[in-house]
Amino acid sequence: MKRLVYILPVAAFAVLAVVLFRSLFLTPTLVPPALINQPVPQVTLPALDEQTQGFGPAELSAGKVTLVNVFGSWCVECHVEAPVLMQLAAMAEKEDFEIFGFVQRDTPEKIRAFLAETGNPFHRIGNDVDGKAGIEWGVYGAPETFLVDGKGVIRYKYVGALTPAIVERELLPAIRAARGA
């Protein structure tokens, strides 16, 4: 019985260590999003500044498929993803979708500098100053991309920087499917 008192905490620690070690290798893109096939959250993002328009459920359910891209000037992967978003913006008219920007905890000045450097693929840019909208949307971090059908229902979510391969293999087929939804 005395041995059990010593062995039990060591065994519990070993189990905890294994669980934590395995979690290091989880891919965040495989985390199942809770909002898939659900209406967009009832949150309206105010415009980034006077040069843009914000957006909310009304704009996201106005009949047009929309990509909502969560980004910030502080996000290293957002800089990597920017050329891919510009390529998407170039094909938006042909593929019949729009791209909205969802700024996560950043200032208009820093975002304007970021967009001046990388280009602006966004039709609208909403600013989540306090992070509350991000919580409603189930945002893990930036970058993240949501695909919303024309009825305001989230059909797809990608966590991480979009790449040309992801766009071709996953995103474009999802956009085409959302147009038919």
C-alpha positions as a printed Julia matrix, in Angstrom:
181×3 Matrix{Float64}:
   0.0    0.0     0.0
   2.88   2.38    0.73
   4.22   1.78   -2.77
   0.88   2.75   -4.28
   1.14   6.16   -2.61
   4.42   6.74   -4.48
   3.51   5.05   -7.77
   0.11   6.71   -8.27
   1.39  10.32   -8.55
   4.23   9.23  -10.85
   1.77   7.35  -13.08
  -0.62  10.33  -13.17
   2.26  12.62  -14.11
   3.36  10.23  -16.87
  -0.16  10.13  -18.35
  -0.4   13.93  -18.23
   3.04  14.28  -19.86
   2.04  11.94  -22.71
  -1.22  13.84  -23.32
   0.54  17.21  -23.35
   3.33  15.9   -25.58
   0.85  14.55  -28.13
  -1.02  17.87  -28.18
   2.14  19.52  -29.53
   1.58  17.69  -32.8
  -2.1   18.51  -33.34
  -2.74  20.49  -36.5
  -5.01  23.48  -35.78
  -6.61  23.18  -39.22
  -8.04  19.84  -38.08
  -9.9   21.34  -35.13
 -13.57  20.95  -36.02
 -15.2   24.38  -36.25
 -18.43  24.6   -34.3
 -19.99  27.16  -36.64
 -19.91  25.15  -39.87
 -23.43  25.05  -41.38
 -24.57  27.61  -38.81
 -25.68  31.2   -39.44
 -23.0   33.86  -39.01
 -22.89  35.36  -35.52
 -25.22  38.29  -34.97
 -22.34  40.74  -34.63
 -21.73  43.82  -36.75
 -18.12  44.89  -37.17
 -17.67  48.65  -37.46
 -15.68  50.0   -40.4
 -11.91  50.12  -40.02
 -11.95  53.82  -40.94
 -13.7   56.35  -43.19
 -12.29  54.68  -46.32
 -14.09  51.37  -45.75
 -17.41  49.9   -44.77
 -17.9   47.46  -41.91
 -20.11  44.41  -42.17
 -22.46  42.18  -40.27
 -25.11  39.53  -40.8
 -27.1   41.69  -43.25
 -24.17  42.06  -45.66
 -23.21  38.4   -45.29
 -26.71  37.19  -46.18
 -27.31  39.51  -49.14
 -27.04  36.74  -51.73
 -23.29  36.81  -52.49
 -20.77  34.18  -51.39
 -18.21  35.86  -49.15
 -14.79  34.98  -47.78
 -14.21  36.54  -44.38
 -10.48  36.72  -43.67
  -9.3   37.37  -40.11
  -5.99  39.22  -40.12
  -3.78  41.74  -38.35
  -0.67  43.73  -39.15
   1.1   42.01  -36.25
   0.47  38.55  -37.77
   3.53  37.13  -39.55
   1.5   34.51  -41.45
  -0.89  37.22  -42.63
   2.04  38.81  -44.49
   2.79  35.41  -46.05
  -0.87  34.92  -46.99
  -1.34  38.4   -48.51
  -0.23  37.52  -52.09
  -2.66  34.58  -52.11
  -5.51  36.88  -51.06
  -4.56  39.27  -53.86
  -4.74  36.35  -56.33
  -8.15  35.43  -54.9
  -9.3   39.04  -55.31
  -8.27  38.88  -58.98
 -10.51  35.85  -59.52
 -13.4   37.04  -57.32
 -15.48  38.45  -60.16
 -15.09  35.36  -62.34
 -15.83  32.99  -59.44
 -18.62  35.29  -58.13
 -17.57  35.98  -54.54
 -16.37  38.86  -52.36
 -13.64  39.09  -49.74
 -14.24  40.89  -46.46
 -11.46  41.67  -44.0
 -11.94  41.03  -40.28
  -9.25  43.0   -38.42
  -8.36  41.42  -35.13
  -7.11  43.74  -32.38
  -5.21  46.25  -34.45
  -5.23  49.96  -35.23
  -6.4   51.57  -38.46
  -2.97  53.17  -38.96
  -1.12  49.85  -38.74
  -3.67  48.12  -40.98
  -3.43  50.89  -43.6
   0.38  50.5   -43.6
  -0.01  46.72  -43.91
  -2.43  47.09  -46.86
  -0.19  49.68  -48.54
   2.65  47.14  -48.37
   0.73  43.98  -49.34
  -2.24  45.24  -51.36
  -5.91  45.42  -50.44
  -8.05  42.47  -51.58
 -11.03  43.42  -49.37
 -14.42  44.79  -50.44
 -15.19  45.69  -46.82
 -13.04  45.79  -43.69
 -14.53  45.43  -40.21
 -12.53  46.18  -37.09
 -12.79  43.98  -33.99
 -11.1   46.37  -31.57
 -11.9   44.57  -28.34
 -11.87  40.96  -29.6
 -15.52  40.25  -28.73
 -16.55  39.59  -32.34
 -13.67  37.14  -32.67
 -15.02  35.19  -29.71
 -18.49  35.08  -31.3
 -16.99  33.83  -34.57
 -14.87  31.2   -32.78
 -11.6   32.72  -33.97
  -8.48  30.93  -32.7
  -6.07  33.53  -34.06
  -4.97  35.03  -37.32
  -5.05  34.25  -40.13
  -8.32  32.4   -40.45
 -10.73  32.31  -43.35
 -14.46  31.66  -43.25
 -16.6   30.95  -46.31
 -20.14  32.27  -45.99
 -22.82  31.36  -48.53
 -25.25  33.96  -49.87
 -27.76  33.16  -47.14
 -25.36  34.0   -44.3
 -24.44  30.43  -43.38
 -20.8   29.5   -42.67
 -19.87  26.65  -45.02
 -16.12  26.31  -44.56
 -13.33  27.47  -42.26
  -9.59  27.32  -42.69
  -7.2   28.05  -39.82
  -3.78  29.29  -40.91
  -2.32  31.0   -43.95
  -3.96  30.17  -47.26
  -1.6   28.78  -49.9
  -2.15  28.34  -53.64
  -2.5   24.58  -53.05
  -5.18  25.06  -50.35
  -7.04  27.51  -52.57
  -7.04  25.11  -55.52
  -7.7   21.91  -53.57
 -10.16  23.14  -50.9
 -11.28  26.75  -51.14
 -12.36  27.06  -54.78
 -14.43  23.84  -54.66
 -16.02  25.1   -51.42
 -16.83  28.46  -53.05
 -18.45  26.71  -56.01
 -20.44  24.47  -53.69
 -21.55  27.48  -51.58
 -22.85  29.24  -54.71
 -25.13  26.27  -55.28
 -26.27  26.05  -51.64
